[in-house]
Amino acid sequence: MHDTVIAHASLVRFRGLLALLRPRQWVKNLFVLAPLLFAGEFANPHAITQVLVAAVIFCLASSAVYIVNDIHDIRHDQLHPKKRFTRPLASGAVPLSSALLMLLMLYGVIFSNLFQMPQVSLVVAAYIVLNLAYTFVLKQQPVLDLFTIAIGFVLRVFAGAVALHVPVSAWMFITTLCLALYLASVKRRQELRQSGSAGRSVLQRYSVVLVDRYAQMAATGALLFYSMFVMTARPRMVITIPLVLFGLFRYWFVVEAQEGGESPTDVLLTDWQLIGAITLWVGACAWALWPVLGAS
């Protein structure tokens, strides 16, 4: 009986530590792989290895950012109707000392990569500094909070490009920025609709109408810049434009009709139509950018 209690307690602690890392959020780090696709290097084993290592480092960095944020927000989360049960520190599933130890371990692994991929490490360091600024200052500043989130996605793409030693095109930069602003605006919209201004203090300075306009502007920009890039630089990829348009439409449907979108990751991992559209988009891009076809 005693052994069973210990085993159960260990399992609860393990689940709490895993939740502290927020592995479901690692799907965001797939943006690191974007340059691998658009540079036509996805048939190169060395390039694949390099960009996967960069993605893993970004996963560790994003987990470190989440831990810092949870430590900073622990008292606020304990008063939140949902987060007091779902956040490991707020719920008491993980003690603060364990979270600090986990944070130091993550920073240690991230720092060790400095000697293997120094340029990628600099991008990761910029991401960590940006998110520290977000946690302590910028997330209380309207508009700046949205752009801080969006720049984090741009840095992910930049890290993948640096790992491959290829430049980030202006098209990829602005399209990624617009898409990330769209997701961030929709997230704020849903937070306002579902929790009001109680979830974040910055929400008191937004309105649903305002963030709706932000989301519409950002989605239009993402589609426009992506389409211009395809038609001017990668004509073979024109078949992917309807898939991008469908993805934007479907995501907005999930937000409006099914009350999703407060967590973009949950939507992307659970909606089969979005998963199918993204899978088809990746396949179509790979077909259009396949190195052998590109050389012929």
C-alpha positions as CSV (number, residue, x, y, z in Angstrom):
1,M,0.0,0.0,0.0
2,H,2.8,2.4,0.9
3,D,4.6,1.6,-2.3
4,T,1.4,2.3,-4.3
5,V,1.1,5.7,-2.6
6,I,4.7,6.6,-3.4
7,A,4.3,5.4,-7.0
8,H,1.1,7.5,-7.4
9,A,2.8,10.6,-5.9
10,S,5.8,10.1,-8.3
11,L,3.4,9.8,-11.3
12,V,1.6,13.0,-10.3
13,R,4.9,14.8,-9.9
14,F,6.1,13.6,-13.3
15,R,2.9,14.7,-14.9
16,G,3.2,18.1,-13.3
17,L,6.8,18.6,-14.5
18,L,5.8,17.5,-18.0
19,A,2.9,20.0,-17.9
20,L,5.3,22.7,-16.7
21,L,7.2,22.2,-20.0
22,R,4.0,22.6,-22.0
23,P,5.0,20.0,-24.8
24,R,1.7,20.7,-26.6
25,Q,3.0,24.2,-27.3
26,W,6.1,22.8,-29.1
27,V,4.0,22.6,-32.3
28,K,4.7,26.3,-32.6
29,N,8.3,25.4,-33.2
30,L,7.5,23.8,-36.5
31,F,8.0,27.3,-37.9
32,V,11.8,26.6,-37.4
33,L,11.4,24.0,-40.2
34,A,9.9,26.5,-42.7
35,P,13.3,27.5,-44.3
36,L,14.1,23.8,-44.8
37,L,11.0,23.6,-47.0
38,F,11.3,26.9,-48.9
39,A,15.1,26.5,-49.4
40,G,14.5,23.2,-51.1
41,E,16.9,21.5,-48.6
42,F,14.4,18.9,-47.3
43,A,16.1,16.1,-49.3
44,N,19.5,16.9,-47.7
45,P,20.1,14.7,-44.6
46,H,22.7,17.1,-43.1
47,A,20.3,20.1,-43.5
48,I,17.5,18.1,-41.9
49,T,19.7,17.2,-39.0
50,Q,20.8,20.8,-38.5
51,V,17.3,22.3,-38.6
52,L,15.9,19.6,-36.3
53,V,18.5,20.3,-33.7
54,A,17.6,24.0,-34.0
55,A,13.9,23.1,-33.5
56,V,14.7,21.0,-30.4
57,I,16.7,23.9,-28.9
58,F,13.8,26.2,-29.5
59,C,11.5,23.7,-27.8
60,L,13.7,23.8,-24.7
61,A,13.9,27.6,-24.9
62,S,10.1,28.0,-25.2
63,S,9.6,25.6,-22.2
64,A,12.1,27.8,-20.2
65,V,10.1,30.8,-21.1
66,Y,6.8,29.2,-20.0
67,I,8.4,28.3,-16.6
68,V,9.5,31.9,-16.0
69,N,6.1,33.1,-17.0
70,D,4.4,30.6,-14.6
71,I,6.7,31.6,-11.7
72,H,6.0,35.3,-12.4
73,D,2.2,34.8,-12.6
74,I,1.7,32.2,-9.9
75,R,-0.3,34.4,-7.6
76,H,-2.5,35.7,-10.5
77,D,-3.0,32.1,-11.8
78,Q,-4.1,31.0,-8.4
79,L,-7.1,33.4,-8.6
80,H,-7.9,32.5,-12.2
81,P,-11.0,30.2,-12.6
82,K,-9.2,27.8,-15.0
83,K,-5.5,28.3,-14.5
84,R,-5.6,27.6,-10.8
85,F,-6.3,24.0,-11.8
86,T,-4.4,23.6,-15.0
87,R,-1.1,25.4,-14.2
88,P,1.3,23.1,-12.2
89,L,2.6,25.8,-10.0
90,A,-0.7,27.5,-9.3
91,S,-2.4,24.1,-8.5
92,G,0.5,23.0,-6.3
93,A,1.3,19.9,-8.4
94,V,4.9,21.1,-8.7
95,P,6.7,23.0,-6.0
96,L,8.6,26.2,-6.8
97,S,12.0,24.6,-6.0
98,S,11.4,21.9,-8.7
99,A,10.4,24.5,-11.2
100,L,13.6,26.5,-10.6
101,L,15.7,23.4,-10.8
102,M,14.0,22.5,-14.1
103,L,14.6,26.0,-15.4
104,L,18.3,25.9,-14.6
105,M,18.7,22.5,-16.3
106,L,17.0,23.9,-19.5
107,Y,19.2,26.9,-19.5
108,G,22.2,24.6,-19.1
109,V,21.3,22.5,-22.1
110,I,20.6,25.6,-24.2
111,F,23.9,27.2,-23.2
112,S,25.8,24.1,-24.2
113,N,24.5,24.5,-27.7
114,L,26.5,27.7,-28.0
115,F,29.6,25.8,-28.9
116,Q,27.9,23.6,-31.5
117,M,25.6,26.1,-33.3
118,P,26.6,29.6,-32.1
119,Q,24.5,31.6,-34.6
120,V,21.4,29.6,-33.7
121,S,22.1,30.1,-30.0
122,L,22.2,33.9,-30.6
123,V,18.8,33.8,-32.1
124,V,17.5,31.6,-29.3
125,A,19.1,34.0,-26.8
126,A,17.2,36.9,-28.5
127,Y,14.0,34.9,-28.2
128,I,14.5,34.3,-24.5
129,V,15.4,38.0,-23.8
130,L,12.3,39.1,-25.8
131,N,10.1,36.8,-23.8
132,L,11.5,37.9,-20.5
133,A,10.7,41.5,-21.5
134,Y,7.2,40.2,-22.4
135,T,6.7,38.5,-19.1
136,F,7.8,41.4,-17.0
137,V,6.7,44.4,-19.0
138,L,5.5,44.1,-22.6
139,K,2.4,41.8,-22.0
140,Q,0.9,44.7,-20.1
141,Q,1.3,47.0,-23.1
142,P,-1.5,46.9,-25.8
143,V,-0.4,46.3,-29.4
144,L,3.2,45.7,-28.2
145,D,2.0,42.5,-26.6
146,L,0.7,41.3,-30.0
147,F,3.9,42.2,-31.9
148,T,6.1,40.6,-29.2
149,I,4.3,37.3,-29.7
150,A,4.5,37.7,-33.5
151,I,8.2,38.5,-33.5
152,G,8.8,35.2,-31.5
153,F,7.5,33.3,-34.5
154,V,9.7,35.3,-36.9
155,L,12.7,34.4,-34.7
156,R,11.7,30.8,-35.0
157,V,11.9,31.0,-38.8
158,F,15.1,33.0,-38.6
159,A,16.7,30.3,-36.4
160,G,15.9,27.7,-39.1
161,A,17.4,29.8,-41.8
162,V,20.6,30.4,-39.7
163,A,20.9,26.7,-39.1
164,L,20.8,26.1,-42.8
165,H,23.0,29.1,-43.7
166,V,20.4,30.5,-46.0
167,P,18.9,34.1,-46.0
168,V,15.4,34.8,-44.7
169,S,13.5,36.3,-47.7
170,A,11.6,39.5,-47.1
171,W,8.5,37.6,-48.3
172,M,8.9,34.9,-45.6
173,F,9.5,37.5,-42.9
174,I,6.4,39.6,-43.6
175,T,4.2,36.7,-44.2
176,T,5.2,35.0,-41.0
177,L,4.7,38.3,-39.1
178,C,1.2,38.8,-40.5
179,L,0.2,35.2,-39.8
180,A,1.5,35.3,-36.2
181,L,-0.3,38.7,-35.7
182,Y,-3.5,37.0,-36.9
183,L,-3.2,34.1,-34.4
184,A,-2.3,36.5,-31.6
185,S,-5.2,38.8,-32.3
186,V,-7.7,35.9,-32.5
187,K,-6.3,34.6,-29.2
188,R,-6.9,38.0,-27.5
189,R,-10.4,38.1,-29.1
190,Q,-11.3,34.7,-27.6
191,E,-9.9,35.6,-24.2
192,L,-12.1,38.7,-24.2
193,R,-15.2,36.8,-25.2
194,Q,-14.7,33.8,-22.8
195,S,-13.1,35.4,-19.8
196,G,-13.6,39.1,-20.2
197,S,-10.8,41.4,-18.9
198,A,-10.3,39.2,-15.8
199,G,-7.8,36.9,-17.6
200,R,-5.2,39.6,-18.4
201,S,-4.9,43.2,-17.3
202,V,-4.1,44.2,-20.8
203,L,-7.5,43.0,-22.0
204,Q,-9.1,45.9,-20.2
205,R,-7.6,48.1,-23.0
206,Y,-8.9,46.0,-25.9
207,S,-12.3,45.4,-27.3
208,V,-13.7,42.5,-29.4
209,V,-14.3,44.9,-32.3
210,L,-10.8,46.2,-32.2
211,V,-9.0,42.9,-32.1
212,D,-11.4,41.6,-34.8
213,R,-10.1,44.4,-37.0
214,Y,-6.5,43.5,-36.1
215,A,-7.2,39.9,-37.0
216,Q,-8.8,40.7,-40.3
217,M,-6.0,43.1,-41.3
218,A,-3.3,40.5,-40.4
219,A,-5.1,37.6,-42.2
220,T,-5.5,39.8,-45.3
221,G,-1.8,40.8,-45.2
222,A,-0.7,37.2,-44.7
223,L,-2.7,36.0,-47.7
224,L,-1.7,38.9,-49.9
225,F,2.1,38.7,-49.2
226,Y,2.1,34.9,-49.5
227,S,0.3,35.1,-52.8
228,M,2.6,37.8,-54.2
229,F,5.6,35.7,-53.2
230,V,4.2,32.6,-54.9
231,M,3.3,34.3,-58.1
232,T,6.6,36.3,-58.4
233,A,9.2,33.9,-57.0
234,R,7.7,30.4,-56.9
235,P,5.0,30.0,-59.6
236,R,4.8,26.2,-59.2
237,M,3.4,26.9,-55.7
238,V,0.3,28.6,-57.0
239,I,-1.6,25.4,-56.1
240,T,-1.0,26.1,-52.4
241,I,-2.8,29.4,-52.4
242,P,-6.3,27.9,-52.1
243,L,-5.1,25.7,-49.2
244,V,-3.8,28.8,-47.4
245,L,-7.1,30.5,-48.0
246,F,-9.1,27.5,-46.8
247,G,-6.9,27.3,-43.6
248,L,-7.6,30.9,-42.8
249,F,-11.4,30.4,-43.4
250,R,-11.5,27.2,-41.4
251,Y,-9.6,28.6,-38.5
252,W,-12.0,31.6,-38.3
253,F,-14.9,29.2,-38.5
254,V,-13.6,27.2,-35.5
255,V,-13.1,30.5,-33.6
256,E,-16.6,31.9,-34.4
257,A,-18.8,28.8,-34.5
258,Q,-17.0,26.5,-32.1
259,E,-15.6,29.0,-29.6
260,G,-12.0,27.8,-30.2
261,G,-8.9,29.9,-30.8
262,E,-8.0,30.9,-27.2
263,S,-5.3,28.3,-27.6
264,P,-4.2,28.2,-31.3
265,T,-2.2,25.0,-30.6
266,D,-5.3,23.1,-29.4
267,V,-7.2,24.1,-32.6
268,L,-4.3,23.0,-34.8
269,L,-4.0,19.7,-33.0
270,T,-7.7,18.8,-32.8
271,D,-9.4,20.1,-36.0
272,W,-9.1,17.4,-38.6
273,Q,-9.9,19.8,-41.5
274,L,-7.1,22.1,-40.5
275,I,-4.7,19.2,-40.0
276,G,-5.6,17.9,-43.5
277,A,-5.2,21.4,-45.1
278,I,-1.7,21.8,-43.5
279,T,-0.7,18.3,-44.5
280,L,-1.8,18.9,-48.1
281,W,0.0,22.3,-48.1
282,V,3.3,20.8,-47.0
283,G,3.0,18.0,-49.6
284,A,2.1,20.6,-52.4
285,C,5.1,22.8,-51.4
286,A,7.4,19.8,-51.3
287,W,6.2,18.8,-54.8
288,A,6.6,22.3,-56.1
289,L,10.0,22.9,-54.5
290,W,11.5,19.4,-55.0
291,P,15.2,19.9,-55.8
292,V,15.2,17.6,-58.7
293,L,12.2,19.3,-60.3
294,G,13.7,22.7,-59.5
295,A,16.9,21.8,-61.3
296,S,15.2,20.5,-64.4
